[in-house]
C-alpha cells in the first residue's frame, strides 16, 4: 500500500521520505516528495503534472541513524531499525512556479491526485496583535490555498543578548543563531543538532533597557538573528493573526509577566532535593535492592530511586511476572487483583516499597504515554481495543487511530490526554500503584511521539497546534493522579512546552558521558531556568555509552550537588558485560580509581546538608520568579563581563557556582560580579572580579555572598 501525507511536514526533523513533505514551498523552489511502499515494491514513479519522475529508495542505514541519534546506544539501534524498515521512496521535483497535481504509481497501485501550490511573501494579509512599535516588516506567506505563515522583525540594539526559547543546549545567548520551537526527541547530541525536548516561543532581550517577548501560540515558530534584528516566523491556523506579548523591564520582571500568563511551579517536598539513583538495567527487585543496600553499606545517602524496568513494558501498568486475570473491557485493576510469584522479577512490590520508605528512600516509577498494539491477546490487547472503542486515542485526520510514526515504540497508540476524560482513564490503570503500593512519583518519559500536522485531538486542536502541548497534558495527568491520592505532584519529564512550568520536575534528557555533553547540559539548565523551569536536573556525567572516567564523573557529581536536582542514571545495554551502571562503586571498579567512592560520599553528604537551603530558596523563587539555578544576567544585566562566563550561575540568592567543565584542570577562574564574596571552602573573603583558585577533585568553585556566610558556613564545614 502506498502512503503519502501531503499538505504538511509529518515531523520537522524526520529522515524517512514520507516525513519530508514541505509545509509550503516558495515559488521557484524544488521540494522532496516521499511515499512509503510495501517492502516487495521494486519500482515507484511520481506523475508530476504531465511528466513522470522516477523515484529512488531511501538509503538509511545504521550509520545514518547513529549520526541522527548522536552516537551508539540501544535507542540508536532502535532508530536504525525503524528507519531501515520505512520502505521509503523519494524524488526531488522540478522548480514549482504554478499549482501542480501529482500522484504516485507502482505496477499494481496508483494513489489519488495531490496538489501543491507555490507561495510568496506579501504584505497586508493578516494582523499582528501586540508588539506596538517594536514590530516591523510584517509579511505573510500566501498561496492559492490561503495564508500559511507570518513573518516579522524585532529590533535588537547593539549589546543586547537573546536568552530563552525553552531548554537550549548549544549556547546561553542565542543571538546570531537560527532555531525553532517544536518538541522533538533528539536522542543525544541535542546541542550539535540544535534541537530540544522542551522549546518555548519566549525569550529575554537583555543588556539594554530590558524586555522580552512571547509568541502566544503552540504552533511551530522560527527565529533567526543577524545584525540588528530578530526575524520571527509563525505557523498559522485558520486565522491570519499573530498574538504577540511584549514584556518590559528587568529579566525578573519579564519572567514574572510571562509566568503570570502560563503558570508557575508549586513547591514540592524537600525530599526531591536529595540524591536520586537510577539504572535502566535494574530490572528485578533483587537487583534494585542490592543497589540500595550498597548505598547503605557504603554510607552514601540516597533520597529517591527511579525504577525504570519495573513493568512488562507492554502497557506500563503491571509489574513484570505478576499473575492476574485480564479485564476484557480494558478496565483498571486493583492491587488485590495481582499475585506475585516468589520466583518472579518482583516477588513483593509492596514490601519492597515499604522497606525503601523505612530507609527514607522515595520510589519513582517509569512511564511512557503509548499503548503497544503488536499483541493479539492479553491485557495489552484489551487495553488497546478499549482505547479505540471508547474514544481515548489520538486520531488521524480521517478519524482512524493514530499509530506512532516515531522510531521508539513504533505503531503504538497514543492516548488523547488533551481532555480530562482520557487523562482520568489513562491514569486510573496506575492508581493502585499510588493508593495501594504507595509509589511517590512517576518518571514521565517520552511525550514527543506526535507526528502529523493534521492529527485530531479531542479538545478540538489539530496536530499543528496540539502536538507541542501533548507533553504538558501528560505531566499534568500524572501530577493530578498523585494529588488526588494526597501526594505531591512529583513528575520527572524531559519533554515540555509553554505551560510546563506548572508541572513537576524536568531533566535534560538522553546524553553521552562526555565533557561536551556535560557543558551542554549546564547550558540546558540555565536556559530552562530562564523560562521559568524551577526543578531541573540531568543524568550526572551522562547516561549513555561506556562508563565515564573518574575525573568526568566526579566533576559532574560535584557540580550536580549545586543544581536543583541531583541524579545519576545509566542506559539499558542488553545486560552485556561490562556493565554500564553509573553507581559510584561501579565507576570506581571500572576505572580503578579509589578516590571515587569517598569523594562521591562527601558530595552526597554535602547535598544532604544543602536540602534546607534548597527548600528555602525554592520557596523564594516561586514567590519572586527569580530562578533557582539563575544565570548571572538576572542579577547583573548591565555587566558585560558575565557573558564571557556563560556557565556560571547563582544557586538561589546566595551561592555563585562555577562548574569545572574541562579535563585535567588544576586551576579554575571565576568572575565574581560587584559585591562581597566568601570562598565557601576556605571561609576567606574574595574580592569581586576575576579570581583563580586551585581545584583538586574535591573542589567545585562556589562563593557565598558575605552577608549570608554566617548562616551558611556550617553547611561547608
C-alpha positions in Angstrom: 0.0 0.0 0.0 1.4 3.4 -1.0 1.2 6.0 1.8 1.8 9.7 1.2 0.9 12.6 3.6 0.7 15.9 1.8 -0.1 19.4 3.0 2.4 19.5 5.8 5.6 18.1 7.3 5.0 15.0 9.3 7.9 15.9 11.5 10.2 18.9 11.2 13.4 16.8 11.6 12.3 13.5 10.1 14.6 11.4 7.8 12.3 8.9 6.1 10.9 10.2 2.8 7.2 10.1 3.8 8.1 12.6 6.5 9.9 15.1 4.4 6.9 16.9 2.8 7.5 20.7 2.9 4.9 22.7 4.7 4.6 25.3 1.9 7.2 25.7 -0.9 8.1 29.1 -2.1 7.7 30.0 -5.8 10.7 28.6 -7.7 11.7 26.1 -5.0 12.3 22.4 -5.6 10.9 20.0 -3.0 11.5 16.5 -2.0 8.3 14.3 -2.1 8.1 11.0 -0.4 6.0 7.9 -0.3 6.1 4.7 1.7 5.5 1.4 -0.2 5.4 -2.2 0.9 8.8 -3.9 1.0 8.2 -6.0 -2.1 7.7 -3.0 -4.4 10.6 -2.6 -6.8 9.7 0.5 -8.8 7.8 3.7 -8.0 7.0 6.6 -10.2 5.8 10.1 -9.4 3.4 11.6 -12.1 4.2 15.3 -11.8 1.7 17.1 -14.0 2.3 15.7 -17.4 5.7 14.2 -16.8 6.9 11.1 -14.9 9.7 11.3 -12.3 11.4 8.0 -11.3 11.7 7.7 -7.5 14.6 6.2 -5.6 14.6 4.3 -2.3 15.9 5.9 0.9 19.3 4.8 1.8 19.0 4.8 5.6 21.5 2.6 7.5 22.9 2.3 11.0 25.5 4.9 10.3 22.8 7.4 9.2 20.7 6.6 12.3 23.8 6.9 14.6 24.5 10.3 13.1 20.9 11.4 13.7 20.9 9.9 17.1 24.2 11.3 18.2 26.1 8.1 18.7 25.7 4.5 19.7 23.3 3.1 22.2 20.3 0.9 22.4 17.9 3.6 21.2 20.2 4.4 18.2 19.8 0.8 17.2 16.0 1.0 17.5 16.1 4.1 15.4 18.2 2.5 12.7 15.9 -0.5 12.6 12.8 1.8 12.3 14.3 3.9 9.6 15.6 1.0 7.6 12.1 -0.6 7.6 10.4 2.5 6.3 10.1 1.3 2.7 10.5 4.9 1.6 10.9 6.3 -1.9 11.6 9.9 -2.7 12.1 12.3 -5.6 13.1 15.9 -6.0 10.6 17.9 -8.1 11.3 20.5 -10.8 11.0 24.1 -9.6 7.4 24.9 -8.6 6.1 28.0 -10.4 2.4 27.3 -10.5 0.0 24.8 -8.9 0.8 21.3 -9.8 -1.1 18.0 -9.4 0.9 14.8 -8.7 0.4 11.2 -7.7 2.4 8.0 -7.2 2.3 4.7 -9.1 3.7 1.2 -8.9 3.0 -1.6 -11.3 -0.1 -2.5 -9.3 -1.3 0.6 -7.5 -1.9 4.3 -8.1 -2.6 6.9 -5.4 -5.2 9.7 -5.6 -4.1 13.0 -7.0 -2.5 15.6 -4.7 -1.8 19.2 -5.3 1.0 21.6 -4.3 0.9 25.4 -4.9 3.8 27.8 -4.7 3.7 30.6 -2.1 5.2 34.0 -1.8 5.7 36.6 0.9 3.3 39.6 0.7 2.1 42.4 2.9 -1.3 43.3 4.2 -2.9 39.8 4.6 -3.2 39.5 8.4 -2.7 41.1 11.8 0.0 41.1 14.5 -1.8 41.9 17.7 0.6 43.3 20.3 4.2 44.4 20.0 3.5 48.0 19.2 6.4 49.9 17.7 8.8 47.1 18.3 7.2 45.1 15.4 8.2 46.0 11.9 8.4 44.4 8.4 5.3 42.3 8.8 4.8 39.8 5.9 2.5 36.8 5.2 3.3 33.6 3.3 0.4 33.2 0.8 -0.5 30.6 -1.8 -3.7 29.7 -3.6 -4.5 27.6 -0.5 -4.5 30.6 1.9 -2.2 32.3 4.4 0.3 29.9 5.9 2.8 31.9 8.0 3.5 35.3 9.4 7.0 36.9 9.4 8.0 40.0 11.3 11.1 41.6 12.7 12.0 42.9 16.2 14.8 45.4 16.5 17.9 44.4 18.6 20.2 47.1 19.9 24.0 46.7 20.0 25.0 44.8 23.1 21.6 43.1 23.6 21.5 39.4 24.2 18.8 36.8 23.5 18.2 34.1 26.2 15.4 31.7 26.4 13.4 29.7 23.8 13.0 26.9 26.3 15.7 24.5 27.1 18.7 25.0 24.8 21.9 23.1 24.8 24.2 25.0 22.4 24.5 28.5 24.0 23.1 30.7 26.7 23.0 33.7 24.3 21.1 32.7 21.1 21.8 35.9 19.3 23.2 35.2 15.9 21.7 31.7 15.7 18.7 30.2 13.9 16.3 27.9 15.7 12.7 26.9 16.0 10.3 26.0 18.8 9.0 22.4 18.3 9.0 19.5 20.6 11.4 16.8 19.3 13.0 13.7 20.6 16.7 14.1 19.8 18.5 11.1 21.2 21.7 12.6 22.4 23.8 15.5 21.0 21.0 18.0 21.2 23.3 20.9 21.1 25.0 19.7 18.0 21.7 19.3 16.2 20.1 22.4 17.6 17.0 20.5 18.8 15.3 20.3 22.1 12.7 18.3 24.1 11.4 21.5 25.8 11.0 24.5 23.5 9.1 27.7 24.2 8.3 30.7 22.0 9.6 33.1 24.7 12.8 34.9 25.2 14.6 37.7 27.2 16.3 40.5 25.4 18.8 41.7 28.0 21.7 44.1 28.1 19.9 47.3 27.2 16.7 48.6 28.7 15.5 45.1 29.2 12.5 43.4 27.6 11.2 40.1 26.4 8.5 38.6 24.2 6.2 35.6 24.0 4.6 34.4 20.7 1.3 33.2 22.1 0.9 30.0 20.1 1.5 26.3 20.4 2.2 26.0 16.6 5.7 26.0 15.3 7.8 29.2 15.3 11.2 30.0 13.8 13.8 32.6 14.9 16.9 34.0 13.3 19.0 37.0 14.2 21.6 38.8 12.1 22.8 42.3 12.6 20.3 44.5 14.4 17.1 42.5 14.2 15.4 39.2 15.2 13.3 37.7 12.4 10.3 35.7 13.7 8.1 33.3 11.6 4.9 31.9 13.0 2.9 29.0 11.5 -0.8 30.0 11.3 -4.1 28.2 11.6 -7.4 29.3 10.0 -6.9 32.9 11.0 -4.1 35.1 9.8 -3.5 36.5 13.3 -0.4 36.5 15.5 -0.8 37.2 19.2 2.4 38.7 20.5 3.2 39.6 24.1 5.9 42.2 24.8 7.1 42.5 28.4 9.1 45.5 29.5 11.5 45.6 32.5 14.3 43.6 34.2 14.8 39.9 33.5 12.8 39.1 36.6 10.0 41.5 35.6 9.9 39.9 32.2 9.8 36.4 33.6 7.1 37.3 36.1 4.8 38.7 33.3 5.4 35.5 31.3 4.6 33.2 34.2 1.5 35.2 35.2 0.2 34.1 31.8 1.4 30.5 31.5 1.6 29.3 35.1 4.5 28.7 37.6 5.9 25.9 39.7 4.5 24.9 43.0 6.6 23.9 46.0 7.5 20.2 46.1 8.6 18.4 49.3 12.2 18.7 50.5 13.0 15.1 49.6 13.2 15.9 45.9 16.5 17.7 46.7 18.2 14.6 47.9 20.3 12.3 45.7 18.2 10.3 43.1 19.6 6.9 42.0 18.6 5.2 38.8 19.8 2.5 36.3 17.8 1.2 33.3 19.0 -2.4 33.9 17.8 -2.6 37.5 15.0 -4.9 36.3 14.4 -7.1 39.3 13.6 -6.5 43.0 16.8 -8.3 44.0 19.0 -6.2 41.7 17.4 -2.9 42.7 17.5 -3.7 46.4 21.2 -4.7 46.0 21.9 -1.2 44.7 20.1 0.4 47.6 21.9 -2.0 50.1 25.2 -0.8 48.6 24.3 2.8 49.2 23.5 1.9 52.8 26.6 -0.2 53.3 28.9 2.5 51.8 27.1 5.2 53.7 26.2 7.2 50.6 22.9 8.8 51.4 20.1 8.4 48.8 16.7 10.0 48.8 14.9 8.5 45.8 15.2 5.6 43.5 13.8 5.7 39.9 12.8 2.3 38.8 12.6 2.2 35.0 12.4 -1.5 34.2 9.6 -2.4 36.6 6.8 -3.3 34.2 6.1 -5.7 31.4 6.7 -2.8 29.0 3.5 -3.6 27.2 1.1 -1.3 28.9 3.4 0.1 31.6 0.8 -0.6 34.3 1.6 -4.0 35.7 4.8 -5.3 37.4 6.6 -7.9 35.3 5.8 -11.5 36.1 2.6 -10.6 38.0 -0.3 -13.0 37.7 -3.8 -11.7 37.2 -7.0 -12.1 35.2 -7.3 -10.0 32.1 -10.0 -7.3 32.2 -11.5 -7.9 28.8 -13.1 -4.5 28.7 -9.8 -2.8 29.5 -10.9 -1.5 32.9 -8.4 -0.8 35.6 -7.1 -3.4 38.0 -6.9 -3.1 41.8 -3.9 -4.1 43.9 -5.8 -7.2 45.1 -6.1 -8.5 41.6 -2.4 -9.3 41.4 -0.3 -12.2 42.7 3.5 -12.0 42.6 5.3 -15.4 42.3 8.2 -15.8 44.6 10.5 -16.6 41.6 9.3 -13.7 39.6 11.2 -10.5 38.9 9.3 -8.5 41.6 8.1 -11.0 44.2 6.7 -8.4 46.6 6.5 -4.8 45.3 4.5 -3.5 48.3 7.0 -4.9 50.8 9.9 -3.6 48.8 8.4 -0.1 48.7 7.6 -0.2 52.4 11.3 -1.2 53.1 12.6 1.6 51.0 10.3 4.1 52.8 11.6 2.8 56.1 15.1 3.6 54.9 13.9 7.1 53.9 14.0 6.4 50.1 11.1 7.5 47.9 10.1 5.5 44.8 9.5 6.8 41.3 8.2 4.6 38.5 8.8 5.0 34.8 6.1 5.7 32.3 5.7 6.4 28.6 2.4 7.7 27.0 2.0 5.0 24.4 0.0 1.7 24.2 1.6 -1.1 22.3 -0.5 -2.8 19.6 1.5 -5.7 18.4 -0.2 -8.2 20.7 -3.3 -10.2 19.8 -4.2 -11.2 23.3 -3.7 -10.4 26.9 -4.2 -7.1 28.9 -2.3 -5.0 26.5 -4.6 -6.1 23.6 -7.7 -5.5 25.7 -6.4 -2.0 26.7 -5.6 -1.1 23.1 -9.1 -2.2 22.0 -10.7 -0.2 24.8 -8.7 2.9 23.9 -10.0 2.9 20.4 -13.5 1.7 21.2 -14.1 4.3 23.9 -12.6 7.2 22.0 -9.4 7.7 24.1 -6.9 7.6 21.2 -5.4 10.5 19.3 -6.8 10.3 15.7 -5.6 10.8 12.2 -7.4 13.4 10.0 -9.7 10.7 8.7 -10.8 9.7 12.1 -8.8 6.4 12.3 -6.5 5.9 15.3 -3.0 7.4 15.1 -0.2 4.8 15.3 3.1 6.2 16.4 5.2 7.0 13.4 8.3 7.6 15.6 11.1 5.1 15.9 10.6 4.4 19.7 7.6 2.2 20.4 6.6 2.3 16.7 3.0 1.8 15.7 1.8 2.2 19.3 -1.5 4.1 20.0 -1.2 7.4 21.8 -3.8 8.4 24.5 -5.5 11.7 23.8 -4.5 13.5 27.1 -5.9 16.8 25.9 -9.2 16.1 27.8 -9.8 15.3 31.4 -11.9 12.3 30.4 -8.9 10.5 28.9 -6.4 11.7 31.5 -8.6 10.1 34.1 -9.0 6.9 32.0 -5.2 6.6 31.4 -4.2 7.2 35.0 -6.9 5.0 36.5 -4.8 2.0 35.4 -1.9 3.3 37.5 -4.0 4.4 40.5 -3.3 1.3 42.5 0.4 2.0 42.3 -0.1 5.2 44.3 -3.0 4.4 46.6 -2.2 0.8 47.5 1.5 0.4 46.8 2.4 3.9 48.0 4.5 4.9 45.0 5.8 8.5 45.4 6.0 9.8 41.8 6.4 9.0 38.1 9.2 9.5 35.6 7.0 10.8 32.7 9.4 9.9 29.9 8.7 10.4 26.3 6.0 12.8 25.2 7.5 13.6 21.8 5.6 11.0 19.7 3.0 13.1 17.9 4.0 13.1 14.2 1.4 14.8 11.9 0.2 18.3 11.5 -3.3 17.1 10.9 -3.8 14.7 13.8 -7.0 15.3 15.7 -7.3 15.9 19.4 -10.5 15.7 21.4 -10.1 19.3 22.6 -10.6 20.4 19.0 -7.0 21.1 18.1 -5.2 19.7 15.1 -1.7 18.3 15.3 -0.1 21.5 14.2 -1.5 23.2 17.3 -1.8 20.3 19.7 1.4 18.3 19.3 3.6 20.7 21.3 1.1 20.7 24.1 1.0 16.9 24.4 3.8 16.6 27.0 2.2 19.4 29.1 -1.1 17.4 29.3 1.0 14.2 30.0 2.8 15.6 33.1 -0.4 17.3 34.2 -2.3 13.9 34.1 0.2 12.2 36.4 0.5 15.2 38.7 -3.3 15.2 39.1 -3.2 11.5 39.9 -0.7 12.0 42.6 -2.6 15.0 44.1 -5.8 13.0 44.1 -4.2 10.4 46.3 -2.9 13.0 48.7 0.7 13.1 47.4 2.9 15.8 46.0 2.8 16.0 42.2 6.3 14.7 41.6 6.6 14.0 37.9 10.0 13.8 36.2 9.8 14.8 32.5 12.1 15.6 29.7 9.6 16.9 27.1 7.5 20.1 27.6 6.4 23.4 26.2 4.9 26.6 27.3 2.8 25.7 30.4 5.2 23.0 31.6 6.5 25.3 34.3 3.5 24.3 36.5 4.0 20.6 36.1 6.8 19.0 38.2 10.4 18.3 37.6 12.5 18.1 34.4 15.7 16.6 33.3 17.9 17.3 30.3 17.2 14.0 28.5 19.4 11.4 26.9 23.1 12.3 26.7 26.5 10.7 26.3 29.2 10.6 29.0 31.4 13.3 27.5 32.8 16.7 28.6 31.0 18.2 25.6 27.6 16.8 26.8 28.4 18.0 30.4 28.8 21.6 29.2 25.7 21.4 27.0 23.7 20.1 29.9 24.7 23.0 32.2 23.6 25.4 29.4 20.3 23.5 29.1 19.6 24.0 32.8 20.3 27.7 32.6 18.2 28.3 29.6 15.3 26.3 31.0 15.5 28.2 34.3 15.4 31.5 32.3 12.0 30.4 31.1 10.6 29.5 34.5 11.5 25.8 34.9 12.4 25.6 38.6 13.0 21.9 39.3 15.7 20.7 36.8 18.5 18.2 36.7 20.4 15.9 34.4 21.9 12.5 34.3 25.1 13.5 36.0 28.1 12.7 33.8 25.7 11.3 31.1 23.8 8.0 30.9 24.9 6.5 27.6 28.0 4.8 26.3 30.9 3.5 28.3 31.3 4.3 31.9 32.8 7.8 32.3 36.3 8.2 33.6 36.7 9.1 37.2 37.5 12.7 36.6 34.4 13.4 34.5 32.2 11.5 36.9 33.5 13.3 40.0 33.5 16.8 38.4 29.9 16.3 37.2 28.8 14.9 40.6 30.4 17.9 42.4 28.6 20.3 40.1 25.3 18.5 40.5 25.4 19.0 44.3 24.7 22.6 43.3 21.9 22.1 40.9 18.2 21.8 41.7 18.0 18.0 41.1 20.9 15.6 41.6 20.6 12.3 39.9 22.7 9.5 38.3 21.3 7.2 35.7 22.5 4.6 33.1 21.2 3.3 29.9 19.9 -0.1 29.0 22.8 -2.1 27.5 21.2 -5.5 26.9 22.7 -6.8 30.2 26.1 -7.2 28.4 29.4 -7.1 30.2 31.0 -4.9 31.1 28.1 -3.3 33.0 27.4 0.4 32.4 26.0 1.3 35.8 26.7 4.9 36.9 26.7 3.9 40.6 29.8 5.4 42.3 31.1 1.9 43.3 30.8 0.6 39.7 32.6 3.7 38.4 35.3 3.1 41.0 35.6 -0.6 40.0 35.6 0.2 36.2 38.1 3.0 36.4 40.3 1.5 39.1 40.2 4.9 40.9 39.9 4.6 44.6 39.0 8.2 45.1 35.5 7.8 43.5 33.6 6.4 46.5 34.9 8.6 49.3 34.6 11.8 47.1 31.1 10.8 45.9 30.1 10.1 49.6 31.4 13.6 50.5 29.3 15.2 47.7 26.2 13.2 48.7 26.7 14.2 52.4 27.0 17.9 51.4 23.9 17.6 49.3 22.0 16.4 52.4 23.2 19.4 54.3 22.0 21.7 51.4 18.4 20.4 51.4 17.3 23.1 53.8 18.9 25.8 51.8 17.4 24.5 48.5 14.0 24.3 50.1 14.2 27.8 51.4 15.5 29.2 48.1 12.9 27.4 46.0 10.1 29.0 48.1 11.7 32.4 47.4 12.0 31.5 43.7 8.3 30.7 43.4 7.4 33.8 45.3 9.6 36.2 43.4 10.2 34.4 40.0 13.9 34.8 40.3 15.2 31.4 39.0 16.7 28.9 41.4 19.5 28.0 39.0 20.0 31.5 37.9 22.1 32.9 35.0 24.0 35.9 36.1 22.2 38.3 33.8 19.2 38.2 36.1 21.1 40.0 38.9 23.7 41.8 36.8 22.0 42.7 33.5 24.4 45.7 32.8 27.6 43.8 33.5 29.0 42.7 30.1 31.8 40.6 31.6 29.2 38.0 32.7 28.7 36.9 29.1 32.3 35.7 29.0 31.4 33.2 31.7 28.1 31.7 30.5 28.3 28.5 32.6 28.5 30.3 35.9 25.2 30.7 37.9 23.7 31.6 41.2 22.0 28.8 43.1 19.4 30.7 44.9 20.2 34.2 46.1 23.5 33.5 47.9 25.7 30.9 46.2 27.6 31.5 43.0 28.7 28.2 41.3 31.3 27.8 38.5 31.4 24.1 37.4 34.7 22.6 36.3 33.9 21.8 32.6 37.3 20.8 31.2 39.5 17.7 31.9 42.9 18.0 33.6 42.1 21.3 35.3 44.3 22.2 38.2 43.1 25.8 38.5 39.9 27.5 37.5 39.0 31.2 37.0 35.7 32.6 38.2 34.2 36.0 37.6 32.7 37.5 40.7 30.3 40.4 40.0 30.1 43.5 42.1 29.7 42.6 45.8 31.4 41.0 48.8 32.1 37.3 48.4 33.4 34.4 50.6 35.1 31.3 49.2 33.0 28.6 50.9 35.9 26.1 51.1 38.3 28.4 52.9 35.9 30.8 54.6 38.1 33.7 53.3 36.9 36.9 51.7 37.5 37.2 47.9 37.4 40.5 46.0 35.0 40.8 43.1 36.4 40.5 39.6 38.4 37.6 38.1 39.5 35.1 40.8 41.6 32.0 40.1 41.9 29.2 42.6 43.2 25.7 42.7 40.6 23.0 42.0 41.5 19.5 43.2 38.8 16.9 42.6 37.1 17.6 45.9 36.5 21.2 45.0 34.0 22.9 42.7 34.4 26.7 42.9 31.5 28.1 45.0 31.3 31.6 46.5 28.8 32.8 49.1 27.5 36.4 49.4 29.2 37.7 52.5 26.0 38.8 54.2 24.8 35.2 54.4 28.0 33.5 55.2 27.4 33.4 59.0 24.2 31.5 58.4 25.6 29.1 55.7 29.1 28.5 56.8 28.2 25.3 58.8 27.0 23.6 55.6 30.6 23.5 54.2 32.5 22.5 57.3 
